[in-house]
Amino acid sequence: MTTICSFDCNQSALKSLIGDVKPMAPVDGTWMKVSARVFEDQVRKLAYGLMVKDYRRGETIVFTGCTDDMKMFIKTACNLAHLNAEFSAETDGKNILPVTEVEYLMSIGGTWSRKYKASVDRTIARLILGC
């Protein structure tokens, strides 16, 4: 697994990305509170999966069926993939993804991680530095 920083600062880097929220992520089909390391690994997989879907930079993806606990994870992955996340039952013809697709996207994202890793690493560095 790749870490957010090359030195031992995962906790502070993650905190700058998500704030004081206790990270939650899907693990083996269940959403649960996880460590910063697990959160990072899982959120990267979703970001890679969103990139595989070939959405255009800046597009808005509407996620349906999400609980409040899921939103930070999904927003973070969308930020890393240069997408905007919305959570609504109304779709208005936009890109719609039911939350049930998240784990599928993570599985294909894990397969394509080599292709998109460098892009996500640069994005994380920019987010942390505030660029």
C-alpha positions as CSV (number, residue, x, y, z in Angstrom):
1,M,0.0,0.0,0.0
2,T,1.1,3.5,-0.7
3,T,1.0,6.1,2.1
4,I,-0.2,9.6,1.7
5,C,3.2,11.0,2.8
6,S,6.7,9.6,2.3
7,F,7.4,10.3,6.0
8,D,5.4,9.2,9.0
9,C,2.6,11.7,8.9
10,N,-0.5,9.7,7.7
11,Q,-2.6,10.9,10.6
12,S,-2.0,14.6,10.1
13,A,-2.3,14.3,6.3
14,L,-5.6,12.4,6.5
15,K,-6.9,14.9,9.1
16,S,-6.2,17.7,6.6
17,L,-8.2,15.9,4.0
18,I,-11.2,14.8,6.1
19,G,-11.1,16.8,9.3
20,D,-11.9,15.3,12.7
21,V,-14.4,12.8,11.4
22,K,-13.7,9.2,12.4
23,P,-13.0,7.5,9.0
24,M,-15.5,4.9,7.8
25,A,-15.1,2.7,4.8
26,P,-16.5,-0.4,3.3
27,V,-14.6,-3.5,4.3
28,D,-15.7,-6.9,3.1
29,G,-19.2,-5.6,2.3
30,T,-19.7,-3.8,5.6
31,W,-19.3,-0.1,6.3
32,M,-17.3,0.3,9.5
33,K,-15.0,2.7,11.4
34,V,-11.4,2.0,10.2
35,S,-7.9,3.2,10.7
36,A,-6.4,6.0,8.7
37,R,-4.3,3.4,6.7
38,V,-7.4,1.3,5.8
39,F,-9.4,4.4,4.9
40,E,-6.6,5.6,2.6
41,D,-6.3,2.3,0.9
42,Q,-10.1,1.9,0.4
43,V,-10.6,5.5,-0.7
44,R,-7.8,5.2,-3.3
45,K,-9.5,2.1,-4.7
46,L,-12.8,4.0,-5.2
47,A,-11.0,7.0,-6.7
48,Y,-9.2,4.6,-9.2
49,G,-12.5,2.9,-10.0
50,L,-14.2,6.3,-10.7
51,M,-11.2,7.1,-13.0
52,V,-11.7,3.9,-14.8
53,K,-15.3,4.8,-15.5
54,D,-13.9,7.7,-17.5
55,Y,-15.9,10.6,-16.1
56,R,-14.7,14.0,-17.2
57,R,-12.7,16.1,-14.8
58,G,-15.1,18.3,-12.8
59,E,-18.2,16.3,-13.6
60,T,-20.8,15.8,-10.9
61,I,-21.7,12.3,-9.8
62,V,-25.0,11.8,-7.9
63,F,-24.8,9.0,-5.4
64,T,-28.1,7.6,-4.3
65,G,-28.9,5.5,-1.2
66,C,-26.1,6.9,1.0
67,T,-26.1,7.3,4.7
68,D,-24.3,10.2,6.4
69,D,-21.5,7.8,7.4
70,M,-20.7,7.0,3.7
71,K,-20.6,10.6,2.5
72,M,-17.1,11.6,3.7
73,F,-15.6,8.5,2.1
74,I,-17.3,9.1,-1.2
75,K,-16.5,12.8,-1.2
76,T,-12.9,12.1,-0.5
77,A,-12.7,9.6,-3.4
78,C,-14.4,12.0,-5.7
79,N,-11.9,14.8,-4.8
80,L,-9.0,12.4,-5.6
81,A,-10.6,11.6,-9.0
82,H,-11.3,15.3,-9.7
83,L,-15.1,14.8,-9.5
84,N,-17.9,16.4,-7.6
85,A,-20.1,14.3,-5.4
86,E,-23.8,15.0,-4.7
87,F,-26.1,13.0,-2.6
88,S,-29.7,13.1,-3.6
89,A,-32.8,11.1,-4.5
90,E,-33.4,13.4,-7.4
91,T,-31.3,12.8,-10.4
92,D,-32.2,15.3,-13.2
93,G,-30.5,13.2,-15.9
94,K,-27.0,13.6,-14.2
95,N,-24.5,10.8,-13.7
96,I,-26.1,8.5,-11.2
97,L,-24.4,5.9,-9.1
98,P,-26.3,4.0,-6.4
99,V,-24.2,3.3,-3.3
100,T,-24.4,-0.4,-4.1
101,E,-22.0,0.3,-7.0
102,V,-19.2,1.6,-4.7
103,E,-17.7,-1.9,-3.9
104,Y,-17.8,-2.8,-7.6
105,L,-15.9,0.4,-8.4
106,M,-13.4,-0.4,-5.7
107,S,-12.8,-3.8,-7.1
108,I,-12.1,-2.6,-10.6
109,G,-10.1,0.3,-9.1
110,G,-7.8,-2.1,-7.3
111,T,-7.1,-3.8,-10.6
112,W,-6.2,-0.5,-12.3
113,S,-4.3,1.1,-9.4
114,R,-1.0,1.1,-11.3
115,K,-2.4,3.3,-14.1
116,Y,-3.9,5.9,-11.8
117,K,-1.7,5.9,-8.8
118,A,0.6,8.7,-9.9
119,S,-2.4,11.0,-10.6
120,V,-4.0,10.3,-7.2
121,D,-0.6,10.8,-5.4
122,R,-0.2,14.3,-7.1
123,T,-3.8,15.2,-6.2
124,I,-3.2,14.2,-2.5
125,A,-0.1,16.3,-2.4
126,R,-1.9,19.3,-3.9
127,L,-4.8,18.9,-1.4
128,I,-2.5,18.7,1.5
129,L,-0.4,21.7,0.4
130,G,-3.5,23.7,-0.5
131,C,-2.6,24.2,-4.1
